[in-house]
Protein backbone atom coordinates (compact mmCIF):
# COMPACT_ATOMS: atom_id res chain seq x y z
CA UNK A 1 0.00 0.00 0.00
CA UNK A 2 2.84 2.42 0.87
CA UNK A 3 4.48 1.71 -2.49
CA UNK A 4 1.28 2.62 -4.36
CA UNK A 5 0.93 5.84 -2.37
CA UNK A 6 4.58 6.78 -2.97
CA UNK A 7 4.30 6.05 -6.70
CA UNK A 8 1.08 8.08 -6.93
CA UNK A 9 2.64 11.00 -5.05
CA UNK A 10 5.72 10.82 -7.29
CA UNK A 11 3.58 10.89 -10.43
CA UNK A 12 1.66 13.91 -9.12
CA UNK A 13 4.92 15.77 -8.54
CA UNK A 14 6.16 14.91 -12.05
CA UNK A 15 2.83 15.98 -13.57
CA UNK A 16 2.95 19.26 -11.64
CA UNK A 17 6.51 19.93 -12.83
CA UNK A 18 5.49 19.12 -16.41
CA UNK A 19 2.61 21.61 -16.22
CA UNK A 20 4.91 24.30 -14.85
CA UNK A 21 7.45 23.59 -17.57
CA UNK A 22 4.70 24.12 -20.16
CA UNK A 23 4.08 27.57 -18.69
CA UNK A 24 7.75 28.40 -18.84
CA UNK A 25 8.01 27.06 -22.40
CA UNK A 26 5.43 29.66 -23.45
CA UNK A 27 7.40 32.64 -22.15
CA UNK A 28 10.95 33.83 -22.40
CA UNK A 29 11.78 34.53 -18.76
CA UNK A 30 14.89 36.45 -19.84
CA UNK A 31 12.60 39.18 -21.20
CA UNK A 32 10.73 39.64 -17.91
CA UNK A 33 11.71 43.00 -16.47
CA UNK A 34 9.13 43.45 -13.70
CA UNK A 35 7.47 41.18 -11.14
CA UNK A 36 4.52 42.43 -9.12
CA UNK A 37 2.86 41.01 -6.02
CA UNK A 38 -0.25 42.60 -4.53
CA UNK A 39 -1.98 41.60 -1.30
CA UNK A 40 -5.39 43.10 -0.61
CA UNK A 41 -7.36 42.63 2.57
CA UNK A 42 -11.03 43.44 2.90
CA UNK A 43 -11.61 41.06 5.80
CA UNK A 44 -10.89 43.52 8.61
CA UNK A 45 -12.07 47.00 9.66
CA UNK A 46 -9.94 49.98 8.53
CA UNK A 47 -8.04 50.24 11.82
CA UNK A 48 -6.48 46.81 11.22
CA UNK A 49 -6.68 46.54 7.43
CA UNK A 50 -3.43 46.61 5.48
CA UNK A 51 -2.96 45.99 1.78
CA UNK A 52 0.40 46.21 0.10
CA UNK A 53 2.10 46.16 -3.26
CA UNK A 54 5.63 44.97 -4.12
CA UNK A 55 7.04 45.78 -7.57
CA UNK A 56 10.45 44.26 -8.28
CA UNK A 57 12.62 45.26 -11.23
CA UNK A 58 16.29 44.97 -12.13
CA UNK A 59 17.23 48.17 -10.30
CA UNK A 60 14.71 48.70 -7.50
CA UNK A 61 11.83 47.45 -5.41
CA UNK A 62 8.85 49.78 -5.03
CA UNK A 63 6.83 49.02 -1.90
CA UNK A 64 3.64 50.58 -0.64
CA UNK A 65 1.15 49.89 2.15
CA UNK A 66 -2.36 51.30 2.16
CA UNK A 67 -5.59 51.20 4.13
CA UNK A 68 -8.53 51.28 1.72
CA UNK A 69 -6.67 53.78 -0.48
CA UNK A 70 -4.96 55.84 2.24
CA UNK A 71 -1.24 55.36 1.64
CA UNK A 72 0.71 54.69 4.84
CA UNK A 73 4.06 53.66 3.32
CA UNK A 74 5.52 54.43 -0.09
CA UNK A 75 9.20 53.62 -0.35
CA UNK A 76 11.83 52.27 -2.70
CA UNK A 77 14.70 49.88 -2.02
CA UNK A 78 17.69 49.46 -4.29
CA UNK A 79 18.04 46.15 -6.08
CA UNK A 80 20.31 44.75 -8.76
CA UNK A 81 20.14 42.62 -11.88
CA UNK A 82 21.89 39.62 -10.29
CA UNK A 83 19.33 39.38 -7.48
CA UNK A 84 16.52 39.95 -9.97
CA UNK A 85 17.79 37.06 -12.09
CA UNK A 86 17.86 34.80 -9.01
CA UNK A 87 14.20 35.70 -8.36
CA UNK A 88 13.34 35.02 -12.03
CA UNK A 89 14.81 31.52 -11.73
CA UNK A 90 11.99 30.78 -9.27
CA UNK A 91 9.28 31.61 -11.81
CA UNK A 92 9.16 27.92 -12.68
CA UNK A 93 7.58 27.36 -9.24
CA UNK A 94 4.43 29.20 -10.31
CA UNK A 95 1.34 27.30 -11.28
CA UNK A 96 -0.84 27.79 -14.34
CA UNK A 97 -1.94 31.39 -14.79
CA UNK A 98 -5.54 32.29 -14.12
CA UNK A 99 -8.03 33.27 -11.50
CA UNK A 100 -9.05 31.38 -8.38
CA UNK A 101 -11.81 33.29 -6.70
CA UNK A 102 -15.04 32.37 -5.00
CA UNK A 103 -17.86 34.12 -6.82
CA UNK A 104 -19.99 36.30 -4.58
CA UNK A 105 -17.56 36.10 -1.66
CA UNK A 106 -17.00 39.30 0.28
CA UNK A 107 -14.57 40.15 3.04
CA UNK A 108 -11.73 38.01 1.76
CA UNK A 109 -8.03 38.52 1.19
CA UNK A 110 -6.76 38.61 -2.37
CA UNK A 111 -3.34 37.94 -3.83
CA UNK A 112 -2.10 38.76 -7.31
CA UNK A 113 1.17 37.89 -9.03
CA UNK A 114 1.99 39.31 -12.43
CA UNK A 115 5.02 39.14 -14.70
CA UNK A 116 5.77 41.87 -17.22
CA UNK A 117 7.79 42.45 -20.37
CA UNK A 118 7.86 46.21 -20.73
CA UNK A 119 4.27 47.41 -20.68
CA UNK A 120 2.87 43.94 -21.51
CA UNK A 121 1.56 41.68 -18.75
CA UNK A 122 2.51 38.15 -19.81
CA UNK A 123 1.38 36.22 -16.72
CA UNK A 124 -1.15 36.80 -13.98
CA UNK A 125 -2.43 34.63 -11.15
CA UNK A 126 -5.07 35.94 -8.79
CA UNK A 127 -6.58 34.07 -5.86
CA UNK A 128 -8.63 34.85 -2.78
CA UNK A 129 -8.35 33.45 0.73
CA UNK A 130 -11.07 30.88 0.03
CA UNK A 131 -8.85 29.12 -2.52
CA UNK A 132 -5.50 27.39 -2.36
CA UNK A 133 -2.46 27.65 -4.59
CA UNK A 134 0.45 25.25 -5.00
CA UNK A 135 3.35 25.05 -2.57
CA UNK A 136 5.57 26.33 -5.37
CA UNK A 137 3.45 29.46 -5.80
CA UNK A 138 3.54 30.03 -2.04
CA UNK A 139 7.32 29.63 -2.10
CA UNK A 140 7.59 32.19 -4.92
CA UNK A 141 5.44 34.65 -2.92
CA UNK A 142 7.65 34.13 0.13
CA UNK A 143 10.72 34.92 -2.01
CA UNK A 144 9.14 38.24 -2.99
CA UNK A 145 8.00 39.13 0.54
CA UNK A 146 11.46 38.29 1.93
CA UNK A 147 12.89 41.12 -0.21
CA UNK A 148 11.21 43.70 2.06
CA UNK A 149 13.23 44.35 5.21
CA UNK A 150 10.95 44.36 8.28
CA UNK A 151 7.76 43.75 6.31
CA UNK A 152 5.89 43.21 9.59
CA UNK A 153 7.01 46.58 10.90
CA UNK A 154 5.76 48.33 7.78
CA UNK A 155 2.43 46.54 8.04
CA UNK A 156 2.08 47.77 11.63
CA UNK A 157 2.32 51.41 10.54
CA UNK A 158 -0.42 53.30 12.38
CA UNK A 159 -3.39 54.71 10.53
CA UNK A 160 -3.34 58.52 10.95
CA UNK A 161 -6.07 60.00 13.17
CA UNK A 162 -8.78 61.85 11.30
N, C-alpha and C positions, 0 to 999 in steps of 0.2 A: 504494500500500500504506500509506504514512504517513497519507494522508487517512482511510482506513478505520479505522486504529488510533485516530487522533485523534477521529473521530466516535464510535467505540465507547466510548472513554474518557469523552468528554463525556456520552454517554447514561448511562453508569454513575454519573457524578457527579450528574446530574439525578435519576436514579432514587433514589439514596441520599438526596438532599435531600428528595425527595417522601416517602420513608418516614419520615424524621425529622420532617417537617412533620405527618404523620399522628399521630405520637406526641404532638407538642405540641398538636395540635387536640383531643386527648382529655383534656388537663389544663389547668387554669387556673394557669399558672406564677406569677401574682400571689399565689395562695394558699399557695404553698410557703413554709414558714417555717423549714425545717431541711434541710440537705444533709449526708449522712454518707458518708465514705469509709473503708473498713477494708482494711488490707493484713495478711494473715496469712502466715507463713512456717513451713513444717514441713519445709523441705529442708535445714536445717543443724542441727548439734548445739546444745544450749542456750547454750554459751559465745558463739556467734556469731548465734544466732537473735534476730530482733527483729520483732515485729508492732506495728502501731500503728493508732490510730483518730483520725480528724479529724471533728469535728462542728461545722458552721458554721451560725450563726443570725444574726439581724439585729443582735444586740448583742455576741456573743462567739464565740470559737472554743475549743472544748474539745479538748485534745490529750493523748493518752496513748501510752506505749510500754510493751510488756510482753514478757517472755520466758516462754512457756508458762504464763501466768497470774501470774507475779511482776511487779508493776508497778514499772517503773524511773523513769518520768516521768509525772506527772499535773499538767497545768498549763492555764491559761486565758489567752487573749489577748483584748484588747478588739477589737471590730469595730463596724461601723456599717451602717445600713440602705442607704446609698448604695453601699458596696462590695458588700454582699450582693446588691443588685439588679444590679450589674454581673456578678457571678458567675451569677446566675439567667439573664441574657441568653444565657449559653453553654450552657444546658440543651439548646438545639436541636442541639448537636453530638453529643449522646448517640444511640446506636443503640437499636434495638428492645429493650425490656426482656426479661429472661429469664435463663437459666442456660446457661453454656458451661463444662461440666466434663467431664473424661475419667473415665468410670465405672471404678472400681477402682484409680485412680491414687493412689499414696501419695507423700509427700515432695515435694509441690508447693507453689507459692505461690498464694495466693488473693487476689482483689480483689473488693470489693463496693461498689457505689454505690447509695445509696437517697435518695429525695426524700420529704419528709413535709409533710403538712398537719395540724398539731396532732398528735394521737396516731395518725393514719392514714398508713400507708406507701402512697404512690400510684405509686411506681416503684422497681424494684430490678433491677440487673444484677449478676450474679456470674459471674466467670470464673477459671479456674486458669491456671497458667503453661504448660500444654500447648495452650492455645487463644489465638486472636488476637481482638482487638477493633478497631473502626475507628479511623482516625487522629483522627477527631473525638472519640471517647470518650477516647483517650489525651491529647488536648489538654485536655479537660475535667478529667481527673485531674491533669494538670500544673498547671492553674489552682488546684486545691485545694491541692496540695502546696506550691506557691509561697507560700501564705498563712502557712506556718510558717517563722519566721526560724530559720536554721541547722538545718534538718531533719537534715542529716547529722551534726551535732554531737550532737543528741538521740539519734539512732540508734546512736551510738558510746558511749552511757552504759554504764559497766561494770556487769556483773552482780555483785551483792554476794557476797562469800565466804561459804560456809556452814560 
